[in-house]
Amino acid sequence: MQTLARTETRTEASTPARGASASISIAIAGSGGSGVMTAGMLLLDAAAKAGLYGLMVRTSGPQIRGGEAAALLRLARRPMDSLDDGFDLLLAIDWQNVNRFADEIPLDASSVMIGDPDEGEAPEIFKNTGARYVPLPLKKMAKAIPGSWTNMVALGLAGALAEIPAEALESALRDSWKRAAVALQANLAALRAGIAAAAGIDGMPKLDAGPVGAGKRWLISGNEAAGYGAIRGGIRFVAAYPITPATELLEWMAPALTKVGGTLLQAEDELASINMIIGASYGGVPSLTATAGPGLALMTEGIGLAVSAEVPIVVVDVMRGGPSTGIPAKSEQSDLSFAVSGLHGDAPRLVLAPTSIADCLATTQWAVQLAEAMQAPAIVLSDQFMGQSRAIIDKPVEVSFVGRRLTAAANVADYKRYRNTESGVSPMAIPGTPGVVYTADGLEHTEGGIPSSQARDHSAQLDKRERKLNQYDYGRWWADIEGDGEAAVITFGSATAPVREAVARVAARGMNVRVIAMRLLAPALPEQLAEALDGVTRVLVVEQNHGAQFYRYLRSMFDLPGKPASFHRPGPLPLRPGELTDTILEWSRR
């Protein structure tokens, strides 16, 4: 395997000139309870009101809840789904354990670092970057306004430095306020104090933010988008056990399901969750669960039951760093091998991966349609980066993916639930339908559902379950294919956004690279990928895990041209456009 080493430094080739108004990157950090996430969310909301696009990534220490935290934002006039290579501003409400984020908040000599000198000294690891340090007494500024909070001073300061109009910042704060009016006035004053303090700080990139209401866009997280897509696809029952970083998906779906007549049940564990949704789907109700890697491991026997009994279900796996408990609040694409190959026996299943926060909606909706149409389990591989991050996006184009299963009519003569049809899909009787009773369990069976250990029955049912997935017409949605160069980068999931940005950067240098971002990972579609690679002589596979799982999967299932190369590294740090730009340029010279 030709493995390209990770690039540790940003080069002039990989990094656009900072301050060129392409985007601005801001990190707001502090200890637990300092309100950095609230400030970050309000800053993102204000950016949306000002007609900007934006992305906010949440990061915290190893404790999952509480403790130090940072809101990492990137704002721009164009859509984007990736963090930049470095940060223009680090705003520390206090310095307690902020040094833990040094790798996640890269600074350089063009960066500005603002901190409260009364709340500790800036860590040497940040000072040594050459960033310009501006001390500001944030806490004293807040105390001078009774009833106000320090993070509102920080919000005004960061917003003004990003040139977000004051009316957009105030509107975001007013819209979110649920406390007493007198406290709102105090915090509006703190916000204005932060805006005033920004007047004396220069050297920041400038964004041409529009007036309030210039753009009507969505502000959504990947978990919320996946939940919304599931409901639009027809999901009406969810059973799940909370687990980071999938919990917010469940929290969003709980009230949303009630609006469409659905139900969410918190199960006692993941074993119960998977079996509950199998039971609900067997009863005719499209069903879903959401989990992370440890939960997916516990669900595998149940997923195998859904394969054997041909019961449609959807499992959203919001991947995190592993193995075992791993790094719960950080992202990694390391459940891929388990998702595509992890069940015992020959158990074909659908595996899909959204390519962006916005695409979490359409891909999850599509997964519901595919599961219902083929009466098979579908695993959706999101991850912490997409799931827990929030983005300002254009309203997604509505897609017509609605789950519809083939059901049996009453009193059908010679009804056989697992009839070996040409398509591999056979009518599924809903319990209570007269004259079409059958048994569904995990044992191998005849066409009529009678348990059987006969070789001919086993072979026929194995072929049936595989055939229905392989013969289905997935259309153009199986992948996003962009560009027409003789060199191609193949990727999936959250790695897609930094790959796209890196390819745009090398295109500006005259190198044309094709991007193939696969949305359908299983079943493998060799003919479709061969067509997408027509004219390609060189392939680079990009992913975020330690073992090059996607590269190895592609090599095992597809004929890739030339001598494919691999760029892979694990989390918790997200892939950056700059390191991928350098990687592509290095790859092109080999």
C-alpha positions in Angstrom: 0.0 0.0 0.0 1.3 3.4 -1.0 0.7 5.5 2.1 1.2 9.3 2.1 2.5 10.7 5.3 0.6 13.4 7.1 1.8 16.9 6.5 2.4 18.7 9.8 2.9 22.3 8.5 0.9 24.6 6.4 2.7 25.8 3.3 2.2 28.8 1.0 0.8 26.4 -1.6 -1.8 24.9 0.7 -3.1 28.0 2.6 -4.9 30.9 1.0 -3.7 34.4 2.2 -5.2 35.1 5.6 -7.1 38.3 5.7 -8.2 37.9 2.1 -11.9 37.8 3.2 -12.3 34.2 2.0 -13.4 33.2 5.6 -12.7 34.0 9.2 -12.0 31.4 11.9 -12.7 32.1 15.5 -12.2 30.0 18.6 -14.0 30.9 21.8 -12.7 28.8 24.8 -13.0 28.6 28.5 -13.7 26.4 31.5 -16.9 24.6 32.3 -19.8 27.0 33.0 -18.1 30.0 31.3 -20.7 29.9 28.5 -18.5 29.4 25.5 -21.0 27.2 23.7 -23.8 29.7 24.2 -21.6 32.5 22.9 -20.6 30.4 19.9 -24.2 29.4 19.1 -25.3 33.1 19.3 -22.4 34.2 17.1 -23.4 31.6 14.5 -27.0 32.6 14.6 -26.0 36.3 14.2 -23.9 35.3 11.2 -26.9 33.7 9.6 -29.0 36.8 10.2 -26.3 38.8 8.5 -26.4 36.7 5.4 -23.3 34.7 6.0 -22.6 30.9 5.9 -20.9 29.3 8.8 -19.9 26.2 10.7 -19.5 25.7 14.5 -17.7 22.7 15.8 -18.0 21.8 19.5 -15.0 20.4 21.3 -14.5 19.4 24.9 -12.1 17.6 27.1 -12.2 13.8 27.8 -14.9 14.1 30.5 -17.7 14.4 27.8 -19.8 16.7 30.1 -18.6 19.7 31.9 -15.0 20.9 32.1 -13.1 23.0 29.5 -14.7 23.6 26.2 -14.3 25.5 23.0 -16.5 26.6 20.2 -14.7 26.6 16.9 -16.3 28.7 14.2 -15.6 29.5 10.6 -17.7 32.2 8.8 -17.7 33.0 5.1 -19.7 34.4 2.2 -19.8 31.0 0.6 -21.0 27.6 1.8 -18.4 25.5 3.6 -18.4 22.3 5.7 -14.8 22.2 6.9 -12.7 24.1 9.4 -9.8 26.0 8.0 -6.2 25.3 8.6 -5.7 27.8 11.4 -7.6 30.4 13.5 -7.6 34.1 13.1 -8.8 34.7 16.6 -8.6 32.8 19.9 -10.8 34.4 22.5 -10.3 32.9 25.9 -12.9 33.8 28.6 -10.4 32.1 31.0 -7.3 30.0 30.5 -8.2 26.9 32.7 -7.0 23.9 30.7 -7.4 25.7 27.4 -3.9 24.4 26.6 -5.6 21.0 26.0 -7.0 22.4 22.8 -3.7 23.6 21.4 -3.7 21.0 18.6 -7.3 21.8 17.7 -6.7 25.6 17.7 -3.6 26.2 15.5 -2.4 29.8 15.6 0.4 31.6 13.8 1.9 35.1 13.6 -1.1 36.5 11.8 -3.5 35.3 14.5 -4.9 37.4 17.4 -5.2 36.0 20.9 -7.4 37.8 23.4 -7.6 36.8 27.1 -8.5 38.1 30.5 -5.3 38.7 32.4 -7.2 38.4 35.7 -8.1 34.8 34.8 -4.6 33.4 34.4 -1.7 33.6 32.0 -2.0 32.5 28.4 -0.3 29.1 28.1 3.2 29.1 26.5 2.1 26.7 23.8 -0.1 29.5 22.4 2.4 32.3 23.1 5.0 30.4 21.2 3.0 30.5 18.0 3.8 34.2 17.5 0.2 35.2 17.7 -0.4 38.8 18.9 -1.7 38.8 22.5 -4.3 41.4 23.5 -5.2 41.3 27.2 -8.7 42.5 28.0 -10.4 42.4 31.5 -13.5 40.6 30.3 -14.8 39.6 33.7 -14.4 43.2 35.1 -16.2 44.5 32.0 -19.1 42.2 32.8 -19.1 43.0 36.5 -19.4 46.7 35.7 -22.8 45.9 34.2 -24.9 44.3 37.1 -26.6 41.1 36.0 -24.6 40.6 32.8 -22.4 37.7 31.8 -18.8 37.6 30.6 -19.7 35.4 27.6 -21.9 38.2 26.3 -19.0 40.6 26.4 -17.1 37.9 24.4 -20.0 37.6 22.0 -19.9 41.3 21.2 -16.1 41.3 20.9 -16.0 38.3 18.5 -18.9 39.5 16.5 -17.5 42.9 16.0 -14.1 41.6 15.0 -15.9 39.4 12.4 -17.7 42.6 11.2 -21.2 41.1 12.0 -23.6 44.0 12.3 -24.6 44.9 15.9 -28.3 44.6 15.0 -27.7 41.0 14.0 -25.9 40.2 17.2 -28.6 41.9 19.3 -31.3 40.1 17.3 -29.7 36.7 17.9 -29.6 37.4 21.7 -33.1 38.7 21.8 -34.5 35.7 19.9 -32.8 33.2 22.3 -33.7 35.0 25.5 -36.0 33.1 27.9 -35.3 34.9 31.1 -36.3 38.1 32.8 -36.4 41.3 30.6 -34.2 43.2 33.0 -31.4 40.5 32.6 -31.8 40.8 28.8 -31.1 44.5 29.0 -28.0 43.9 31.1 -26.6 41.4 28.7 -27.4 43.6 25.7 -25.3 46.2 27.4 -22.5 43.7 27.9 -22.8 42.8 24.2 -22.4 46.5 23.3 -19.4 46.8 25.7 -17.7 43.9 23.8 -18.5 45.6 20.5 -16.9 48.8 21.7 -13.8 47.0 22.9 -13.2 45.6 19.5 -12.7 49.0 18.0 -9.1 49.2 19.2 -8.1 45.8 17.8 -7.0 45.5 14.3 -5.3 42.9 12.1 -8.3 40.7 11.6 -9.6 39.4 8.2 -12.6 41.3 6.9 -15.8 39.8 5.8 -18.4 41.6 3.7 -21.4 40.8 5.9 -24.8 41.8 4.6 -27.6 43.6 6.4 -29.9 41.7 8.8 -32.2 39.4 6.9 -30.0 39.4 3.8 -30.1 35.6 3.7 -32.8 33.1 4.7 -31.0 30.0 5.5 -31.2 27.0 7.8 -29.1 26.7 11.0 -28.9 23.0 11.8 -26.7 20.2 13.2 -26.0 16.9 11.5 -27.9 15.1 14.2 -31.0 17.3 13.7 -30.8 16.9 9.9 -30.6 13.1 10.2 -33.6 13.1 12.5 -35.6 15.3 10.1 -34.6 13.2 7.2 -35.7 10.1 9.0 -39.2 11.6 9.7 -39.5 12.8 6.1 -38.6 9.3 5.0 -41.5 7.8 7.1 -39.9 6.8 10.4 -42.6 6.7 13.1 -41.0 4.7 15.9 -37.6 5.2 17.5 -36.2 3.2 20.4 -32.7 4.0 21.6 -30.4 4.3 24.5 -28.5 7.7 24.9 -24.9 7.7 23.9 -22.4 10.4 22.9 -22.4 11.8 20.2 -25.8 10.5 19.0 -27.9 11.7 22.0 -28.9 15.0 20.4 -30.5 13.2 17.5 -32.8 11.4 19.9 -33.5 14.6 21.9 -34.5 16.3 18.7 -36.7 13.5 17.4 -38.6 12.9 20.7 -40.9 16.0 20.3 -40.7 16.1 16.5 -42.1 12.5 16.2 -45.2 13.4 18.3 -46.1 16.1 15.7 -46.5 13.3 13.1 -48.1 10.7 15.3 -44.9 8.9 16.0 -43.3 7.7 19.3 -39.8 7.6 20.8 -39.0 5.2 23.6 -35.8 5.3 25.7 -34.8 1.7 26.1 -32.8 0.2 28.9 -29.9 -0.6 26.6 -28.8 -1.1 23.0 -29.9 -4.7 23.0 -33.4 -3.7 23.9 -33.3 -0.8 21.4 -32.5 -2.9 18.3 -35.1 -5.6 19.2 -37.8 -3.0 19.9 -37.4 -1.4 16.4 -37.4 -4.9 14.8 -40.6 -5.7 16.6 -42.2 -2.3 15.6 -41.1 -2.7 12.0 -42.4 -6.3 11.9 -45.7 -4.8 13.0 -45.7 -2.4 10.0 -44.2 0.8 11.5 -41.0 2.1 9.9 -38.5 2.2 12.7 -35.0 3.6 13.6 -32.4 3.6 16.4 -29.4 5.9 16.8 -26.1 5.0 18.5 -22.3 5.2 18.4 -19.7 2.5 18.0 -20.0 0.7 21.4 -23.8 0.5 20.9 -23.5 -0.7 17.3 -21.3 -3.6 18.6 -24.1 -4.6 21.0 -26.7 -4.4 18.2 -25.0 -6.8 15.7 -27.0 -10.0 16.6 -30.2 -8.0 16.3 -29.2 -6.6 12.9 -28.5 -10.1 11.8 -32.0 -11.1 12.8 -33.3 -8.2 10.7 -31.3 -9.6 7.7 -32.6 -13.1 8.2 -36.2 -12.2 8.8 -36.1 -9.5 6.2 -37.4 -6.8 8.5 -36.6 -3.2 7.4 -34.8 -1.1 10.1 -32.5 2.0 10.1 -29.5 2.3 12.5 -27.8 5.7 12.6 -24.2 5.3 13.9 -22.7 8.6 14.8 -19.1 7.5 14.8 -16.6 8.5 17.5 -13.0 7.7 18.3 -12.4 4.1 19.4 -12.0 1.3 20.2 -14.1 0.6 23.3 -15.0 3.9 25.1 -12.3 5.6 23.1 -12.7 9.3 22.7 -16.4 9.8 23.0 -16.6 13.5 22.1 -14.3 13.5 19.1 -14.7 12.3 15.6 -13.3 9.4 13.7 -14.4 7.3 10.7 -13.4 4.0 12.3 -16.6 2.0 12.4 -16.6 1.4 8.6 -15.1 -2.1 8.6 -17.5 -3.2 11.3 -20.5 -1.7 9.5 -19.8 -3.3 6.2 -18.4 -6.7 7.4 -19.1 -7.0 11.1 -22.1 -9.4 11.2 -21.8 -13.1 11.6 -22.7 -15.3 8.7 -23.4 -14.0 5.2 -25.6 -11.0 6.1 -25.9 -8.4 3.3 -27.0 -5.0 4.6 -27.1 -1.4 3.4 -24.4 1.0 4.6 -24.7 4.7 3.7 -22.7 7.8 4.7 -23.8 11.4 4.3 -21.2 13.7 2.8 -22.0 16.9 4.8 -24.1 18.2 7.6 -26.8 19.2 5.1 -26.6 15.8 3.4 -27.4 14.0 6.7 -31.0 14.9 5.9 -31.2 13.4 2.4 -29.0 10.4 3.1 -31.0 9.4 6.2 -34.2 9.9 4.3 -32.8 7.8 1.5 -31.8 5.1 3.9 -35.4 4.8 5.1 -36.6 4.4 1.5 -34.0 1.8 0.7 -34.6 -0.2 3.9 -38.4 -0.3 3.4 -38.1 -1.0 -0.4 -35.7 -3.9 0.1 -36.9 -5.1 3.5 -33.4 -4.9 4.9 -31.4 -3.2 7.6 -29.7 0.1 6.7 -26.8 1.5 8.7 -26.1 5.2 8.3 -22.5 6.2 9.1 -22.5 9.8 10.4 -19.9 10.9 12.8 -19.3 13.3 15.7 -18.0 16.1 13.5 -21.1 16.2 11.4 -23.5 15.1 14.1 -22.7 17.7 16.8 -21.5 20.5 14.6 -23.9 23.2 13.5 -23.9 24.9 10.1 -25.6 27.7 8.3 -26.8 26.1 5.0 -29.1 26.9 2.2 -32.5 25.2 2.5 -31.9 21.7 1.1 -33.6 20.7 -2.1 -36.5 18.4 -1.2 -36.1 14.8 -2.3 -38.9 12.3 -2.9 -37.4 9.5 -0.8 -40.3 8.0 1.1 -40.2 4.5 2.5 -42.8 2.1 1.0 -42.6 -1.6 1.6 -44.3 -4.3 -0.5 -47.0 -5.8 1.7 -49.3 -8.8 1.3 -53.0 -8.5 0.7 -55.5 -10.5 2.8 -56.2 -14.1 2.0 -53.6 -14.4 -0.8 -53.6 -18.0 -2.1 -50.4 -19.9 -1.4 -48.9 -17.0 0.5 -45.1 -17.5 1.1 -43.5 -14.8 3.0 -40.0 -15.6 1.7 -40.9 -16.5 -1.9 -37.8 -16.6 -4.0 -38.8 -13.8 -6.4 -36.8 -12.5 -9.3 -36.2 -9.2 -7.6 -35.5 -10.9 -4.2 -38.2 -8.9 -2.6 -41.4 -10.7 -1.5 -44.6 -9.3 0.0 -44.4 -8.8 3.8 -47.6 -9.6 5.7 -48.5 -7.1 8.4 -49.6 -9.0 11.6 -53.4 -9.3 11.7 -53.9 -9.4 8.0 -56.3 -12.4 7.4 -55.0 -15.5 5.7 -51.3 -14.6 5.5 -49.9 -15.7 8.8 -46.2 -16.6 8.9 -43.3 -17.1 11.4 -40.4 -14.6 11.4 -37.3 -15.5 13.5 -33.6 -15.9 13.1 -33.6 -19.5 11.9 -33.0 -20.3 8.3 -36.3 -21.2 6.6 -38.2 -22.3 3.6 -40.0 -19.9 1.3 -43.0 -20.3 3.6 -41.0 -19.4 6.7 -40.8 -22.9 8.1 -37.4 -23.5 9.9 -35.1 -25.6 7.7 -31.5 -26.8 7.7 -31.7 -28.1 4.1 -28.8 -27.0 1.9 -31.2 -26.0 -0.9 -33.3 -23.7 1.3 -30.2 -22.1 2.9 -28.6 -21.4 -0.5 -31.8 -20.1 -2.0 -32.5 -17.7 0.9 -28.8 -16.5 0.9 -29.1 -15.8 -2.8 -32.4 -14.0 -2.4 -31.2 -11.7 0.4 -28.1 -10.8 -1.6 -29.8 -10.4 -4.9 -32.4 -7.9 -3.8 -29.6 -5.5 -2.7 -27.4 -6.0 -5.7 -30.1 -5.7 -8.4 -31.7 -2.5 -7.0 -31.4 0.6 -9.1 -29.7 3.1 -6.8 -29.6 5.8 -9.5 -27.2 8.7 -9.2 -27.4 9.0 -5.5 -24.8 6.4 -4.8 -22.0 9.0 -5.0 -21.2 12.6 -5.7 -18.9 12.8 -8.7 -17.2 16.1 -9.4 -14.6 17.1 -12.0 -13.1 15.1 -14.9 -9.4 14.9 -14.2 -7.2 11.9 -14.9 -6.4 11.8 -11.1 -9.2 11.1 -8.7 -9.7 11.3 -4.9 -12.2 8.8 -3.5 -13.5 9.6 -0.1 -16.7 9.4 2.1 -18.5 11.0 5.0 -17.1 14.1 6.8 -13.7 13.7 4.9 -15.6 15.0 1.8 -15.6 18.7 2.8 -11.9 19.1 3.3 -11.2 17.0 0.2 -13.4 19.3 -1.8 -11.7 22.4 -0.5 -8.3 20.9 -1.1 -9.2 20.0 -4.7 -10.4 23.6 -5.3 -7.0 24.9 -4.0 -5.0 22.6 -6.3 -7.3 23.5 -9.2 -6.3 27.1 -8.7 -2.8 26.0 -9.3 -3.7 24.3 -12.6 -4.2 20.7 -11.4 -7.5 19.1 -12.3 -8.6 16.4 -9.8 -11.8 14.4 -9.9 -13.7 13.8 -6.6 -15.8 10.8 -5.9 -17.5 11.0 -2.6 -19.3 7.7 -2.0 -22.7 7.8 -0.3 -23.6 4.1 -0.7 -20.8 2.0 0.7 -22.6 -1.4 0.7 -23.6 -3.1 -1.3 -20.6 -2.5 -3.6 -21.4 -1.2 -7.0 -18.4 -2.1 -9.2 -19.9 -1.1 -12.5 -20.9 2.3 -11.3 -17.5 3.1 -9.8 -15.8 1.8 -12.9 -17.9 4.3 -14.9 -17.1 7.1 -12.5 -13.4 6.3 -12.9 -13.5 6.2 -16.6 -10.3 8.0 -17.9 -8.7 8.0 -14.4 -5.2 6.7 -14.2 -4.4 7.5 -10.6 -6.4 7.2 -7.4 -5.9 8.6 -3.9 -8.2 7.3 -1.1 -8.7 9.8 1.8 -10.3 8.9 5.2 -10.0 9.6 8.9 -9.0 6.4 10.7 -5.8 4.6 11.7 -6.1 1.4 9.7 -7.0 2.7 6.2 -10.3 0.9 6.4 -11.9 2.5 3.4 -8.8 1.9 1.3 -8.8 -1.7 2.2 -12.5 -2.1 1.6 -12.2 -0.5 -1.9 -9.2 -2.7 -2.8 -11.2 -5.8 -1.8 -14.4 -4.9 -3.7 -13.3 -2.9 -6.7 -10.7 -2.8 -9.5 -9.0 0.6 -9.0 -6.7 1.9 -11.7 -3.0 2.2 -11.4 -1.3 1.9 -8.0 -3.9 3.4 -5.6 -2.5 5.6 -2.8 -3.9 6.1 0.7 -4.0 9.1 3.0 -5.4 8.1 6.4 -5.0 9.3 9.9 -7.1 8.8 13.0 -9.0 11.5 15.0 -9.5 13.4 17.2 -8.2 16.2 15.0 -10.4 16.9 12.0 -8.9 16.6 8.5 -7.8 20.1 7.3 -7.9 21.4 3.7 -4.2 22.4 3.9 -2.8 19.1 4.8 -4.9 17.4 2.1 -3.7 20.1 -0.4 -0.1 19.3 0.4 -0.9 15.6 0.2 -2.5 15.9 -3.3 0.4 18.0 -4.5 3.0 15.5 -3.2 1.0 12.6 -4.7 0.9 14.3 -8.1 4.7 14.5 -8.1 5.2 10.8 -7.4 
